Amino acid sequence: MKIKVVDFNELPVHDTTWALCGGIHGEAYVGACCEHIGGVNAVVVRYNSDGTREPLMDMGDIAGQPADNGRATQCKVHDSLFVDYDGLLYAATHLSGPPVNQIIYNPWGNWMDNHVSFPGAVLAVYDTNTDTLISSDYIYPQEGCRALALDPIRKKLYSCTYPLNHFHVWDIEKKQDTDYGRVGAVNPICIWVDSKGNGYHCDDFGRVIRFNAETERLEFTEAFTTYPKKSQGGWHNVSYDIVNTKEKDVVVGVSWNSYPHLWKYDMTCDKTEDLGPIHLNTTGKEAPRINNSHVAGLCFGPDDKLYMFGMTENNDLPGQALTHILRYTMETGEWEDLGPLVDDKGEKVWYISRAVWINRREIVGAIVGRVPTGVAHIIFDDNEIDDKGDKNFPQLRIWG
């Protein structure tokens, strides 16, 4: 296994990558963000297997909002980036970056200030087959888009806003937004869909909420995601990273909490199953340090095993946790630690937010907390992995 930490040196001040997805031609798409410097917009970048990359669009410029116009910037594409089965890329913006020459942006304090406030989330639709921008629209004012998913049957997009945390549905053809109200105080970081186009996410305590695409209503299920109950009460247990299994309408995921458990959710019967802790060297009583025990980047490999990236080293040293590459076998519950995410130059990776297979031997992971931002590119040897899994691998994921 070879690990390469790839810095996007052409974007020298971009500091974070939350969103990453696979395309239909064996490439990855990366949402390069700039949260800590004013006056810089997010850029969507195509990353290829050979390490070459191309900036495709500045998320402010496509909406007529230059980064230096004095308003809070289109600085971030959060977990709101994916490519559909036709090769159309969807990307929506989130807020946090301050206006040019300012230090911080407060969405509450600047809510009604039309000279400074964030204008609203921009949705871009881009054809990756022809490299053509199809459309760019503001889908709602003042707020950013925290998570995005596609109902491919009805051509609608599901999202949650920040800071109000409302659930929205955007009709792609009509270019019409519908607000279905507030769903909690803590944003879900992932919305996902079933084969019928229904949308799912979690409230503050991990209760699964379904948007029924037929009745167009939110339904609060009796299913809850799981967590270490010896040290936590369930709060902040919102959905963080979710991936389809080979079982129809069954997903596996992690929540946005400390020392998360892996869980499985069957959408056909609203049943969750606790697959146990990911940090195997813990007692369940550890102090909650969400940024020192983070897990994400879930993606099934060509061997039908689940790969993910977890902070499993130096968990008791704030700010010094190190991410490892983990592998889990669904049928047996066996865990394997494939080693720390450190390249041959000694470059260490603290945080991976999303990951995707771009072919049967290569994973690309989105790096958070590094300037310039970039990706981790992991290449497996043939003797390290087999091809016994899905013949149509890799599969697209139509949510962020």
C-alpha positions, 0 to 999 in steps of 0.5 A: 500500500502506498500513501500520497498526501497531495497538496493543492498548491495552486490553491495556497490559502484554501484550508479545508476539504469537506466534500469529495465524490466519485465520477463516472469516468474514474475520477474524483471531485473535490470541494476545496474550501477557505474558511479562515481567511476573508474574501476567498471562494470555494473551488470545485476541482477534478482529481484524476488517478494520475494525480493531475487536477483541474479547477472546474468552477469558483462557486462565487463567480458562477453566482455573480458573487466575487469573493471581494464584494464585501459580503460573506463568501461562498467559501465552502462546499460542505457535504453537498457534492455528488455526481449522478448516474448521468454524469451531472455534478451537483454542488451547493455552498455553505457559509463560514468564511468572512468578507474580504478584510474581515476576521470572522463572520457571524451569521446571527449578528449579520443576519439582516445586514445586506451589505455583509450577510451571506447572500444564500446557498448557491447550487451548481449543476455541472455536466462532467461529460462535456465540462459545461455549467448547466445552471447556478441558482440561489436555493435559499437566502441567508443560509448555507447548505450543510448536506445534500442528496438527490431523489433521482425519480422526482428530480428533487434535492433534499438539504438542511440549512445552517444556521436555522437547520430547516429541511428543504426540498428543491425541485430541479426542473421548476427551480422551486424551494419548499421549506419543511421546517426546523428539525433540530439544533444540531445539523445532520451532516449527511442526508441519504435516500432509499430506492424509492427516493425518500430522504433520511437524516437524523435529529439531535439525538440520532432519531431517524427522520424520513421525508416521505417523497409521496406524501411530502411530509417528514416522518419521525421514526422509532429508529435511533442511531447508536453510541457509547452509552456509558459516557454519552446521553445521545445528544449530538448523535446526528448522521455524519457519513452513510454508505449503501451496503449490498443489501437493498435499502440498507445503509451503514454509517457513523454519527457525529459524536465522540468515539462513534459506533458503527451502525446499520439501518434497514430502511424497509423496516426502520430498524437500526443495529449496533455494530459496536465501537470503532475504537477497539481499545476503549472502555466506553467511558472516555471523555468526549473529544469529538475532534480527537476520535473522529471517524468518516470516509466510509466506502466499500471496496472491491472485496465487499469490505468496508473501508473507513478513516478513524482517529485511533491513535493519540486520542488522549492528546488534544490536537494530536490524534492521527487517522488510521485506515480501517477495514471491516468485514460485515459478515464476520464483524472482523476489524483490521487496522491497515496502519496510520495515514502517513506518506513516505515523506512523513506527512501525517493526516489528522482528519479525513471527512469523505473518501471514495474509490476511483478504481479497484485499487485506489482510494482518495480521501478529503483532508481537513485541517491542512493548508493548502488543502488537498487529498490523501491518495491510497494505492493498494497492491494486487496482493493486498486486496481481492475482487470478490465483491461487486462486479459493477464497482465502484458505485456512485453515491447520490448524496454528500 
